[in-house]
């Protein structure tokens, strides 16, 4: 087994097999970490064709990730059937519709598609799209319909935005909006997040009249309620007396998005997928944002304290401390129980655009070391921290994604906090606004940080370091497990969870403890393959007792 | 209710598909390609296609599914994906060392008109395909047909691009070709067992057994030991006959073999159920002059014995089915033969023959049956039919679980994809043994239901 000291050589060995051009490019995305002096990592650049990547596409980031979890918007895929089919219920965004008529809509169990056919590609698909929108409206009467473009749509020149405008007008009480999230846009799901953010901002946020009522009003951004994470957080906020206006977008509704402008603080979980909305809401409505992390019990406590510090109310601070104390006793008990099995073990995390960072906190709580990590679709700021944003070179792929220019809303802008107060909170309480420090400062010196890990690199890492658990997604799961290493899916949680908040941490402790101490791996390999001798009791003088046929 | 917006009132739709009973071509091409030994499938399109297809197949099989992508960006979409594919082939041969790469297109590369044949030729000319290695390709536009079409297209490409035309005077080889259609690795393994039991030398492709059901060894075999060998596929041009199982999935490849190599073919239904298996064995016997061995006849007898024993549990039960035409035709015939009533059937896969064939199977025996295929023959429509008049059993892929739960209907999972249960890769549904497996599953859910719902005084020990 290699140690971190061998990582420089491991990196060279990995690059060695690549064609020269590929090696040159991959070299910049494979970095030996130094938390003291954060090295530059190449990220959010094109995947090299044929390399076997974890990444998906812009459509997946837009329709699948950001808009998927909103239950009362009809998400209509404009394209051939596949994209709609594969994004139908395959992410575990849980939702709890109301029970009363009017609040009980839930279209997430449905898949809507224009199922484009050959003639639609040749002669254009706008007519079919209009009809499909009308039919969806007539059958389901949703308050909103989102149209999601797949690859051919942009190429044949269908104008989904024009169709959306026309249908919004025609239908009267249904907000129809389009997303130019063709799969070839950008270099990964990340482009789709940005596109989703833009359209949500343009067409939904701020359209609500109803203001969220409450003393301490926040929105939670970048929490998609995989496995019920958002439910756990909703409970915590309620316990603390914090009013959650909208979650983008786990367990969410259209109206919550529409009136989210009335919250007083935006808390960002997944920085990668949603920071654009937070930035734009600050400009337009004056809502500041802070980075939070509710993955890990300690991080959850820290995040709650940040929120309490922001509002500054002693009553809230006290309540938050009470809740933390209450929750922590169960957490400590659970942790003490599993530590003997987890302590000293190791993990690797290659997933998403924030999870590879956030979940390190949980592994730290388990006494486990993160040997290597990286994102599937992160940007340099997710690794090195937002301070590098001004230095990030905007390439052609990023330039193609629209940057909205936003200014203060004449009616709805309301600066929530004075500049002086902001500075004071940063100074005295260490509360950073509009900042995310990224993954690298947290990782040990000499650990490998790799962006857009290829399948080949993954296997080499595993062979070299033999981690006790590898965290990635479904495409990696069974290949890694065939190597005898358990893989924890951090997109779907292996259909378990929730893992957020205090209750979630307890679930995670238990699941990881089981994974790293399971007896099943002991069954791999038959005794005769392992060279255990079989004593030939029935064989006399070396001759077999039976003669084998054929 | 999970599907609370579905009501019995069927509104005509001419543009909107809701809850499709099909997916797109490339995933079928990827699955077919995995049935060649040492093959790395390649998706010529955006990354998302490859990610979605790999995920879908992985969730269905709980196995690694390795495949490459051309990773189109906006630039490639405008200027063509040639550069991406040439580079991808070079990288894959260098890094992953496959014997063969099977490239399929996507809606993106088809829309911009990339010519796979030309790009592959160029890659060979430029030395990007190492000596002794092979590249095949299949056009699989997502806006035509369905996942079944994509499977059929890749199989057709195996035939047209790999099978070798025998020399003029050469005698045909002492073997037949089996094109098994889109079935599970378990089914492919079962078909091979039947051929072995019959004693007929054969070449079968694709063959995903020992690929998509690979053993746990502590090592990831990038190319597991299974899969049809390229040499065998090459030799299929010299076989005496081809048996194409399933008109949708297999006939195009059989036609290619006929066109290129003059191998005569028989298109048969998938051997699901008693009669379709009878026809398969009878045809095998007739064409090859090999008698059906007693052991297979005994298997048939066991299956029929089970049916006659349990007939009272099956009689008149109304069934709703969805999935792929080759499976649905054979399965509907089987269900009708065991006195069940397949009343609602939908398949998103188009093809005019479907309605005619279904009519000939069900027209007389289940005159009340409703069936539809092609665009908008979707699960939403089928569910609306069910809301109108209920059924006793659902048979189809995983997506049926939402209907099963909402309307409290027993449910047997069959078809693609099955994301939420295991077993399909290990236990076949083809042949007589497969019929027994289907029966066991049907009877299991129906009898569980009876046990659950019967009043205490009529709760039965013996059934």
Contacts between the chains, C-beta under 8 A, distances in Angstrom:
chain1	res1	chain2	res2	distance
A	17	B	94	7.2
A	17	B	95	6.1
A	18	B	91	7.9
A	18	B	94	7.2
A	18	B	95	6.7
A	19	B	90	6.4
A	19	B	91	6.5
A	19	B	94	5.4
A	22	B	91	6.1
A	22	B	95	8.0
A	46	B	71	6.6
A	46	B	73	5.8
A	47	B	47	6.3
A	47	B	69	7.9
A	47	B	71	4.6
A	48	B	71	7.2
A	48	B	87	7.3
A	48	B	91	6.4
A	49	B	68	7.5
A	49	B	69	6.9
A	49	B	70	4.9
A	49	B	71	4.7
A	49	B	84	4.4
A	49	B	85	7.1
A	49	B	87	4.9
A	49	B	88	3.7
A	49	B	91	6.7
A	50	B	42	7.3
A	50	B	68	4.6
A	50	B	69	7.6
A	50	B	70	7.5
A	50	B	87	6.5
A	50	B	88	3.1
A	50	B	89	6.7
A	50	B	90	7.2
A	50	B	91	3.6
A	50	B	92	4.4
A	50	B	95	7.6
A	51	B	68	7.5
A	51	B	91	5.8
A	51	B	95	7.1
A	52	B	66	6.7
A	52	B	67	7.5
A	52	B	68	5.8
A	52	B	92	7.9
A	52	B	95	7.9
A	52	B	96	7.1
A	53	B	47	6.4
A	53	B	69	7.0
A	53	B	71	7.0
A	54	B	51	7.7
A	55	B	47	5.1
A	55	B	51	6.6
A	55	B	71	8.0
A	56	B	47	6.0
A	56	B	48	4.6
A	56	B	51	3.8
A	56	B	52	7.0
A	57	B	46	4.7
A	57	B	47	5.2
A	57	B	48	2.6
A	57	B	49	7.5
A	57	B	51	7.0
A	58	B	46	7.9
A	58	B	48	7.3
A	59	B	48	5.7
A	60	B	48	5.1
A	60	B	51	7.0
A	60	B	52	7.4
A	76	B	16	7.8
A	79	B	107	7.0
A	79	B	142	7.9
A	80	B	24	5.4
A	80	B	107	4.9
A	80	B	141	7.9
A	80	B	142	3.6
A	80	B	143	4.4
A	81	B	17	6.7
A	81	B	20	5.3
A	81	B	22	6.1
A	81	B	23	6.0
A	81	B	24	5.4
A	81	B	142	7.0
A	81	B	146	7.4
A	81	B	348	7.1
A	82	B	23	5.2
A	82	B	24	3.0
A	82	B	25	7.9
A	82	B	26	7.1
A	82	B	27	7.1
A	82	B	49	7.2
A	82	B	52	6.8
A	82	B	107	7.7
A	82	B	142	5.2
A	83	B	24	7.9
A	83	B	48	7.4
A	83	B	52	7.3
A	84	B	17	7.7
A	84	B	20	7.0
A	85	B	20	5.5
A	85	B	22	7.6
A	85	B	23	4.1
A	85	B	24	7.1
A	86	B	23	7.0
A	86	B	52	3.8
A	86	B	53	7.7
A	86	B	55	7.1
A	86	B	56	6.0
A	87	B	52	7.7
A	88	B	19	7.6
A	88	B	399	7.6
A	89	B	399	7.8
A	90	B	55	7.1
A	90	B	59	7.6
A	90	B	419	7.8
A	104	B	4	6.8
A	105	B	5	7.5
A	106	B	2	7.8
A	106	B	4	6.9
A	106	B	5	7.9
A	107	B	5	6.9
A	109	B	2	4.8
A	109	B	3	5.6
A	109	B	402	5.6
A	110	B	3	7.2
A	110	B	5	7.2
A	110	B	18	5.9
A	110	B	19	6.0
A	110	B	380	7.5
A	111	B	17	7.9
A	111	B	18	6.8
A	111	B	19	5.3
A	111	B	20	6.2
A	112	B	16	6.6
A	112	B	17	7.4
A	112	B	18	5.8
A	113	B	16	7.8
A	113	B	17	4.8
A	113	B	20	6.5
A	114	B	15	6.3
A	114	B	16	7.0
A	114	B	17	7.2
A	115	B	17	4.1
A	115	B	20	6.9
A	115	B	375	5.8
A	115	B	376	7.4
A	116	B	107	7.9
A	116	B	143	5.1
A	117	B	143	5.5
A	117	B	144	7.2
A	117	B	375	6.8
A	118	B	141	7.4
A	118	B	143	5.4
A	118	B	144	5.3
A	120	B	143	6.9
A	121	B	107	7.6
A	121	B	111	5.9
A	121	B	141	8.0
A	121	B	143	5.1
A	128	B	15	4.6
A	129	B	15	7.5
A	130	B	15	7.9
A	131	B	14	6.0
A	131	B	15	3.5
A	131	B	16	7.3
A	132	B	15	4.1
A	132	B	16	4.1
A	134	B	15	8.0
A	135	B	11	7.4
A	135	B	13	5.0
A	135	B	14	7.4
A	135	B	15	5.9
A	135	B	16	4.1
A	136	B	16	5.6
A	138	B	11	6.6
A	139	B	5	7.7
A	139	B	11	5.5
A	139	B	13	7.7
A	139	B	16	7.8
A	139	B	18	7.9
A	140	B	5	5.4
A	150	B	107	7.1
A	151	B	45	7.0
A	151	B	46	5.7
A	151	B	72	7.8
A	151	B	77	7.2
A	151	B	106	7.3
A	151	B	107	5.8
A	151	B	108	3.8
A	151	B	111	7.2
A	152	B	107	4.8
A	152	B	108	6.5
A	152	B	111	4.4
A	152	B	143	6.9
A	154	B	77	7.7
A	155	B	77	6.3
A	155	B	108	7.1
A	155	B	111	4.8
A	155	B	112	6.1
A	156	B	111	6.5
A	182	B	46	7.9
A	182	B	77	7.9
A	183	B	45	7.5
A	183	B	46	3.5
A	183	B	47	7.4
A	183	B	48	4.3
A	183	B	49	7.0
A	183	B	72	7.6
A	183	B	108	6.9
A	184	B	46	4.9
A	184	B	72	4.6
A	184	B	73	5.9
A	184	B	74	5.5
A	184	B	76	7.1
A	184	B	77	4.5
A	184	B	108	6.3
A	185	B	74	6.2
A	186	B	73	7.7
A	187	B	73	6.5
A	188	B	47	7.2
A	396	B	74	7.7
A	396	B	75	6.8
A	397	B	73	5.7
A	397	B	74	6.9
A	400	B	74	5.4
A	454	B	95	7.8
A	455	B	66	6.9
A	455	B	96	8.0
A	456	B	95	5.2
A	456	B	96	7.0
A	459	B	220	6.7
A	473	B	55	7.9
A	474	B	55	5.2
A	474	B	58	5.2
A	474	B	59	6.1
A	475	B	51	6.9
A	475	B	54	4.9
A	475	B	55	5.9
A	475	B	58	5.9
A	475	B	65	7.2
A	477	B	58	7.1
A	478	B	58	6.5
A	478	B	62	6.0
A	478	B	63	5.3
A	478	B	64	4.7
A	479	B	64	3.8
A	479	B	66	7.4
A	479	B	220	4.8
A	480	B	220	7.5
A	481	B	216	7.6
A	482	B	64	6.4
A	482	B	214	7.4
A	482	B	216	6.4
A	482	B	217	7.0
A	482	B	218	7.6
A	482	B	219	6.6
A	482	B	220	4.1
A	482	B	221	7.3
A	483	B	218	7.0
A	483	B	219	6.4
A	483	B	220	5.0
A	484	B	218	4.4
A	484	B	219	7.9
A	524	B	216	5.6
A	524	B	217	7.1
A	524	B	218	4.7
A	525	B	217	7.1
A	525	B	218	5.8
